[in-house]
């Protein structure tokens, strides 16, 4: 394994750990807090940190170089995933079992795989079909537990 592969593997493990810990923080934080308020606090914190980083690195001007199409795509992504999906996720997380909610919410690659096949015309392979089937089976098993 070369340096780039080792770095990628380490970053994926860090990502997995952070994404695994985060729902516990969120579930705990949602006690006595409206889900939309939680999304606002989360989003404001991220925005402030990113602005400080961009200002400190002198990269704020790069925003002017982003075309309208790309800006619109990122804005739509932010509204869909960062606002609506986070609110619905926090709403369900506040009242439900973390161990059931997180795996189902984390099955979003199923949607991505299907949309990739139907919209982006990505290749349908045996491995992809098996992955889709296993994801569906996993959702059913988690939901029944």
C-alpha positions as CSV (number, residue, x, y, z in Angstrom):
1,X,0.0,0.0,0.0
2,X,1.5,3.3,-1.1
3,X,1.4,6.6,0.8
4,X,-1.7,7.9,-1.0
5,X,-3.7,4.7,-0.4
6,X,-2.6,4.6,3.3
7,X,-3.7,8.3,3.7
8,X,-7.0,7.6,2.0
9,X,-7.6,4.6,4.2
10,X,-6.7,6.6,7.4
11,X,-9.0,9.4,6.3
12,X,-11.9,7.0,5.7
13,X,-11.4,5.4,9.1
14,X,-11.5,8.9,10.7
15,X,-14.6,9.8,8.6
16,X,-16.3,6.6,9.8
17,X,-15.5,7.2,13.4
18,X,-16.6,10.9,13.3
19,X,-19.8,9.9,11.5
20,X,-20.4,7.1,14.0
21,X,-19.9,9.4,17.0
22,X,-21.9,12.4,15.6
23,X,-25.4,10.9,16.0
24,X,-24.7,10.3,19.7
25,X,-23.8,14.0,20.1
26,X,-26.8,15.0,18.1
27,X,-29.3,12.8,19.9
28,X,-28.0,14.0,23.3
29,X,-28.0,17.7,22.0
30,X,-31.6,17.3,20.8
31,X,-32.9,16.8,24.4
32,X,-35.0,19.9,25.0
33,X,-34.0,21.5,21.7
34,X,-36.2,21.8,18.6
35,X,-34.6,19.9,15.6
36,X,-34.7,23.1,13.4
37,X,-32.7,24.9,16.1
38,X,-30.2,22.1,16.2
39,X,-29.8,22.4,12.4
40,X,-29.3,26.2,12.7
41,X,-26.6,25.9,15.4
42,X,-24.8,23.1,13.4
43,X,-24.9,25.1,10.2
44,X,-23.9,28.4,11.7
45,X,-20.9,26.8,13.4
46,X,-19.8,25.2,10.2
47,X,-20.3,28.5,8.3
48,X,-18.3,30.5,10.8
49,X,-15.4,28.0,10.9
50,X,-15.3,27.9,7.1
51,X,-15.3,31.7,6.7
52,X,-12.5,32.0,9.2
53,X,-10.4,29.4,7.4
54,X,-11.1,31.0,4.0
55,X,-10.3,34.5,5.3
56,X,-7.1,33.3,7.1
57,X,-5.9,31.5,4.0
58,X,-6.8,34.5,1.7
59,X,-9.1,32.3,-0.4
60,X,-12.4,34.2,0.0
61,X,-11.9,35.6,-3.5
62,X,-12.3,32.1,-4.9
63,X,-16.1,32.3,-4.3
64,X,-16.3,34.9,-7.1
65,X,-14.8,32.4,-9.5
66,X,-17.6,29.8,-9.0
67,X,-20.0,29.9,-11.9
68,X,-23.7,30.3,-11.5
69,X,-24.4,26.7,-12.5
70,X,-22.0,25.2,-10.0
71,X,-23.1,27.7,-7.3
72,X,-26.7,26.6,-7.9
73,X,-25.8,22.9,-7.7
74,X,-24.0,23.4,-4.4
75,X,-26.9,25.6,-3.1
76,X,-29.4,23.0,-4.0
77,X,-27.3,20.3,-2.4
78,X,-27.0,22.4,0.7
79,X,-30.8,23.0,0.9
80,X,-31.5,19.3,0.3
81,X,-28.9,17.7,2.5
82,X,-27.8,20.5,4.9
83,X,-31.3,21.9,5.7
84,X,-34.2,19.6,4.7
85,X,-32.6,16.2,5.3
86,X,-30.8,17.4,8.4
87,X,-34.1,18.7,9.8
88,X,-36.0,15.5,9.0
89,X,-33.1,13.4,10.4
90,X,-32.9,15.4,13.6
91,X,-36.7,15.3,14.0
92,X,-36.8,11.5,13.7
93,X,-33.6,11.1,15.8
94,X,-35.0,13.2,18.6
95,X,-37.8,10.7,19.2
96,X,-36.4,7.4,18.0
97,X,-33.7,4.9,18.6
98,X,-30.3,6.0,17.3
99,X,-29.4,2.4,16.5
100,X,-32.4,2.0,14.1
101,X,-32.5,5.5,12.6
102,X,-28.8,5.9,11.7
103,X,-28.5,2.8,9.6
104,X,-31.6,3.5,7.6
105,X,-30.6,7.2,7.0
106,X,-27.1,6.0,6.1
107,X,-28.6,3.8,3.4
108,X,-28.6,6.8,1.1
109,X,-26.0,5.2,-1.2
110,X,-28.9,3.0,-2.4
111,X,-30.6,6.0,-3.7
112,X,-27.4,7.3,-5.2
113,X,-26.7,3.9,-6.9
114,X,-30.1,3.8,-8.4
115,X,-30.1,7.4,-9.6
116,X,-26.6,6.8,-11.0
117,X,-27.9,4.0,-13.1
118,X,-31.0,5.6,-14.3
119,X,-30.0,9.3,-14.6
120,X,-26.2,9.2,-15.1
121,X,-26.4,6.0,-17.2
122,X,-23.7,4.3,-15.0
123,X,-22.9,0.7,-15.7
124,X,-25.0,-2.0,-14.1
125,X,-22.7,-4.6,-12.7
126,X,-23.2,-7.8,-10.7
127,X,-21.4,-6.2,-7.7
128,X,-23.6,-3.1,-7.8
129,X,-26.8,-5.2,-8.0
130,X,-25.6,-7.3,-5.1
131,X,-24.7,-4.2,-3.1
132,X,-28.2,-2.7,-3.8
133,X,-29.8,-6.0,-2.7
134,X,-27.7,-6.2,0.5
135,X,-28.6,-2.6,1.4
136,X,-32.3,-3.3,1.0
137,X,-32.0,-6.5,3.1
138,X,-30.0,-4.5,5.7
139,X,-32.8,-1.8,5.9
140,X,-35.4,-4.5,6.4
141,X,-33.4,-6.3,9.1
142,X,-32.7,-3.0,11.0
143,X,-36.3,-2.0,10.7
144,X,-37.5,-5.3,12.1
145,X,-35.1,-5.4,15.0
